[in-house]
Amino acid sequence: MRNTAGTFVHNTANTHLRVEQGGINNAGTIRNFNNIYLDLDYVEVAAGNFQQDQTVGWLWFEGAADQVINATGTADFYRVRIDNGNRLRLASNISVGVILDLMNNGSAILGGFNLDNRSGAIVRYDLTHYVITNGMGVLLRDMAPGDVKEFPTGNSTYNPMRLSSMGGVSDKFGLRVEDDVLFSGTVGAPEAIDHVDRTWHLSETVAGGNDMDMEVEWDASQELPDFWRSGCGVKHWDGSAWDVPAFAPAISVGGTRYSQVRLGQTTFSPFAVIDDTPLPIELMGFEAERRNIDKVDLTWTTASETNNRGFWLQRQLDTETEFRNIAWIDGAGTTLDVRNYAYVDNNAHSGISYYRLQQEDFDGTTSLSRVRAVEGIDNKGGSAFVLFPNPATDIVNIRFDATFAAQQIELTIWSIDGKLITQNKGVAIEPNAVLTLNNIDDLAAGTYILRIRTASGELHTRKFEKITP
């Protein structure tokens, strides 16, 4: 059904409008005071073209396959019902201010777009039907002091978060779930042990002024090897390191489902669940530091050891998919003395190298340390691209070297706590060219991450500092 510009469709109370085997292309105005049923997609040419009563009536998706909402700007509704047993896919941002109803096993899949539930409700979600955050899009919900709300989200699986406001100010919170835990919050190699394999990216629209208790939920099938459910906690990436919490047993929520809480949180960014698995050694520290272009110093110290046969030093480059052994170091057996260990790795990799220890007992039992990351130095003394000036005040220039063939890239800037600031797709570059970013002046002072993804999927990441002139 095509509603042309300047045309009104008025669906009055006690009437229904059903578009059989079709959808709506709305360039005029639709006033809905009851139900509008669609078998296909809803397209809105201009924001505000759909007017709806807050207390009655639905925009009702009941097709036999996935349906799409696509609008210029943000499509604004009060009541949306997904009743097709499949998915409602967002092709633009939408707002559903009163009720989002996942009726008849429906799901909403966000991709790169946001679903703003404002102060409304979400009903009839479950383990297999929820708001799917399979991209950078987030589920947004208003939180006032004293509110308790569930964010029924997940990516490939249902992994919700429950937020309880313990005080503060009214604000809008956004959540997306990622099917990995990355070493540095939003970048780095995926963790392979001792974690639940999910990251909850929680953000607030206006930073500061809130005190939140949170609870995250997962299934036992999402626990990585060596995860110890009897002692775990929700860790928080603070922009430069993981803030590891106090540990406690996971909470059983029925069947194979578990949850864990973190209380009194006042800053928001990536959160993940980590365990407190003890090594059969008291490891006081394990560090990796690049000495020069082709050598990395690895050092670790034990406070005590029990039946410790020794250590495999393991390394994974950012171009590889798994760790491999690079050296064996004998242990001290059983001792209460402090022991210092060191090894020099011949490593000229110009990207990021990840290191860990695999400790081995005399009976063959093994345990893994935490991972450490080391950046490389390009053999030519530079890198695929350089940023200047850095720190910056109003502009940042990017000079690409000759390794870049003429191509288009996607360029994004992220805050240090993982919030997307700007995104530019289809940016054309040439080898040895200089690209100037003119929007740096609008950024607050602080640390930012520039990411460049090439047409072939190669990802380059650099940090830069914005300072006040």
TAJOTA-V973264 format. One record per backbone hydrogen bond with DSSP energy under -1.0 kcal/mol. CO is the residue of the C=O (numbers start at 1). NH is the residue of the N-H. E is the energy in kcal/mol with one decimal. If there is no record, write none. Layout:
co: [CO,CO]
nh: [NH,NH]
e: [E,E]
This chain:
co: [1,3,4,7,9,11,12,17,19,19,22,22,24,25,26,29,30,31,32,35,36,37,38,41,42,43,44,46,49,51,58,59,60,61,67,68,69,70,75,77,78,78,79,80,81,86,87,88,89,93,94,95,98,99,100,101,101,107,108,109,110,111,114,115,116,117,118,121,123,129,130,131,132,132,138,139,140,141,143,144,147,149,151,151,152,153,154,160,161,162,163,164,167,171,172,173,174,175,176,178,181,182,184,187,189,194,195,196,199,200,201,203,211,212,213,214,215,216,218,219,220,222,224,225,228,229,231,232,233,235,236,241,243,248,251,254,256,257,258,259,260,262,265,269,270,271,272,273,274,280,281,282,285,287,289,294,295,295,296,297,298,299,300,301,301,302,304,305,307,308,309,310,311,312,313,313,314,315,316,317,324,327,329,333,335,339,341,343,345,345,351,352,353,354,355,356,357,358,359,360,360,361,365,367,372,374,378,384,386,388,392,394,396,397,398,399,401,407,409,410,411,412,413,413,414,415,419,422,424,427,429,430,433,435,437,440,446,448,449,450,451,452,453,454,458,460,462,464,465,466]
nh: [25,27,7,29,31,33,15,37,22,39,39,40,43,3,45,9,51,11,53,17,60,19,62,24,70,26,72,49,30,32,36,81,38,83,89,42,91,44,95,97,98,99,59,101,61,107,67,109,69,75,116,77,121,80,123,82,103,88,132,90,113,137,94,140,96,120,142,100,102,126,108,154,110,134,115,175,117,173,171,147,165,163,153,161,131,159,133,217,151,215,149,213,211,143,205,141,203,139,201,199,191,185,186,184,183,275,224,198,178,271,176,174,166,265,164,262,162,260,258,222,223,197,227,194,231,250,276,248,274,272,243,238,236,232,259,257,220,253,218,251,216,214,212,202,237,200,235,196,233,306,283,303,301,299,297,347,291,292,345,289,343,287,341,284,285,339,282,335,362,333,331,360,329,358,326,327,356,324,354,320,315,313,311,308,305,302,300,298,296,347,376,318,374,316,372,314,369,312,367,309,310,364,361,359,355,353,381,401,399,397,467,441,437,388,435,386,404,429,427,453,424,451,421,422,449,418,415,413,411,409,407,433,400,398,396,443,466,464,414,462,412,460,410,457,454,452,450,448,392,446]
e: [-2.8,-3.3,-1.9,-2.6,-3.3,-2.8,-1.4,-2.9,-1.2,-1.0,-1.8,-2.4,-3.0,-2.8,-2.7,-2.5,-3.6,-3.1,-1.9,-2.4,-3.3,-2.6,-2.7,-2.2,-2.3,-3.4,-1.7,-1.3,-2.9,-3.3,-2.6,-2.2,-2.6,-3.3,-3.6,-2.6,-2.9,-2.6,-2.8,-2.5,-2.2,-2.1,-2.0,-2.7,-2.9,-1.2,-2.3,-2.3,-2.2,-2.1,-2.6,-3.2,-2.9,-2.2,-2.4,-2.9,-1.3,-2.8,-3.3,-2.2,-1.8,-2.4,-2.3,-2.9,-2.6,-3.0,-3.3,-2.2,-2.5,-2.6,-1.3,-1.2,-2.7,-1.0,-2.2,-1.8,-3.1,-2.6,-2.2,-2.6,-3.1,-2.9,-2.2,-1.4,-2.7,-2.0,-2.8,-1.6,-3.2,-1.7,-2.3,-2.6,-2.0,-3.4,-2.4,-2.4,-2.5,-2.4,-2.9,-2.3,-3.3,-1.6,-2.3,-2.7,-2.1,-2.1,-3.1,-2.5,-2.7,-1.7,-1.4,-2.5,-3.0,-3.3,-2.6,-2.3,-2.6,-1.8,-2.7,-2.3,-1.7,-3.0,-1.7,-2.4,-1.4,-2.5,-2.2,-2.5,-2.4,-1.9,-3.7,-2.7,-1.6,-2.6,-2.1,-2.0,-2.3,-2.1,-2.8,-3.2,-2.4,-2.8,-2.8,-1.4,-2.4,-2.8,-3.3,-1.9,-2.5,-1.1,-1.1,-3.3,-1.9,-2.3,-3.2,-1.2,-2.2,-1.4,-2.9,-2.5,-2.3,-3.1,-3.0,-2.5,-1.2,-2.5,-2.2,-2.2,-1.3,-2.2,-2.4,-2.6,-2.9,-2.7,-3.1,-1.2,-1.9,-1.8,-2.9,-2.1,-2.4,-3.1,-3.2,-2.8,-2.8,-2.5,-1.8,-2.9,-2.2,-1.2,-1.6,-1.8,-2.5,-2.5,-2.7,-2.7,-2.4,-2.5,-2.1,-1.7,-1.5,-1.5,-3.2,-2.7,-3.1,-3.0,-2.5,-2.5,-2.3,-3.2,-2.9,-1.2,-3.1,-2.1,-3.0,-1.9,-1.6,-2.6,-2.5,-2.5,-2.7,-2.8,-3.1,-1.3,-2.8,-1.9,-2.7,-2.0,-3.2,-2.5,-1.3,-1.7,-2.6,-3.0,-1.6,-1.8,-3.1,-2.4,-2.7,-2.4,-2.4,-2.7,-2.5,-1.9,-2.7,-2.9,-3.5,-2.7,-3.1,-2.0]
